[in-house]
Structure formats: C-alpha cells, structure tokens
Amino acid sequence: MALVSNNTALNYLLSKLLEDYESKPSHPTAAPVVATNDHLEVIYILLLLGFFGFFTFGIMMSYIRSKKLEHSNDPYNVYIATDIWRKKDKASLKAKVMENYKSSFVLENQHAVEQPTSHIPEVNPS
C-alpha cells in the first residue's frame, strides 16, 4: 500500500508542475514578420554570384586554352615532326665518334709488358 500512496503523490506532483509550466507566459514569442516589397538584397546577392561565376569561368577557360597539348609554332614539336634532324644527328654522332677514335692512342709501358724470357719470382707466405 505504501507504493500506491507514493505513486499517487508522484502523479500529483508531476501534474502540478505541468500546470504551473503551462500557466507561465515566460516563453518568448516570435516577432511579427513585416512583409516588404524590397527585393534588392536578392538582386545584390545574385549580382555578386554572377560576377564571381563570370571571373571564375574566364580564368578556367584561359587556363585550359593555354594547356593545349601541341602548338604548331612550338620548336620542340617542329623538331620532332621533321625527319631531317634525325639524319643530321646521326651524321653528327658519327663524326664525333670518328674524331674521338682518331684522337685516341694507346700508351705502352715496357716494364709492365710480360716478358717470357724473364722469370717472376714468387713469394712464399711464411
């Protein structure tokens, strides 16, 4: 029976707190919304977004245009396109090899050359 009286006291306490909470006008109310016909704020924001988009698009397009893979006036691509340069490079390489071959010579050390008539003594490890 002690549980029943305790339970009713709890219900009475909670219901009293709920009534007090609902009766208090302490809740802030929303301010009334005043309708205006001025839409300049929206136009200003759209104008700023338009300028930003225009400049961003322009920068992006100029970057993409400048990064073309091949330019017709690029000397590197002109060099690759013509086969004359390969022939000139081969001829130049052959000339350099022949020049280096003709300018090279061999020095012979007479004391380092093997002499079959002389005997090289061996050292026995002790």
Backbone hydrogen bonds, N-H to C=O, Kabsch-Sander energy under -0.5 kcal/mol:
donor,donor_aa,acceptor,acceptor_aa,energy
5,S,1,M,-1.8
6,N,2,A,-1.8
7,N,3,L,-2.4
8,T,4,V,-2.2
9,A,5,S,-1.9
10,L,6,N,-1.9
11,N,7,N,-2.2
12,Y,8,T,-2.4
13,L,9,A,-2.4
14,L,10,L,-2.5
15,S,11,N,-2.4
16,K,12,Y,-2.1
17,L,13,L,-2.2
18,L,14,L,-2.1
19,E,15,S,-2.1
20,D,16,K,-2.2
21,Y,17,L,-2.3
22,E,18,L,-2.2
23,S,19,E,-1.8
24,K,20,D,-1.1
35,A,33,V,-0.6
39,H,37,N,-0.8
43,I,39,H,-1.6
44,Y,40,L,-2.6
45,I,41,E,-2.2
46,L,42,V,-2.4
47,L,43,I,-2.4
48,L,44,Y,-2.4
49,L,45,I,-2.4
50,G,46,L,-2.1
51,F,47,L,-2.3
52,F,48,L,-2.5
53,G,49,L,-2.5
54,F,50,G,-2.5
55,F,51,F,-2.5
56,T,52,F,-2.4
57,F,53,G,-2.6
58,G,54,F,-2.3
59,I,55,F,-2.4
60,M,56,T,-2.4
61,M,57,F,-2.5
62,S,58,G,-2.3
63,Y,59,I,-2.1
64,I,60,M,-2.3
65,R,61,M,-2.5
66,S,62,S,-1.7
67,K,63,Y,-0.8
67,K,64,I,-0.7
68,K,65,R,-0.8
74,D,71,H,-1.2
78,V,74,D,-2.0
79,Y,75,P,-2.4
80,I,76,Y,-2.0
81,A,77,N,-2.1
82,T,78,V,-1.5
87,K,83,D,-1.5
88,K,84,I,-2.3
89,D,85,W,-2.5
90,K,86,R,-2.3
91,A,87,K,-2.3
92,S,88,K,-2.4
93,L,89,D,-2.4
94,K,90,K,-2.5
95,A,91,A,-2.2
96,K,92,S,-2.2
97,V,93,L,-2.4
98,M,94,K,-2.5
99,E,95,A,-2.2
100,N,96,K,-2.4
101,Y,97,V,-2.3
102,K,98,M,-2.5
103,S,99,E,-1.8
104,S,100,N,-0.8
110,Q,108,E,-0.7
112,A,109,N,-0.7
113,V,109,N,-0.9
118,S,115,Q,-0.8
124,N,122,E,-0.6
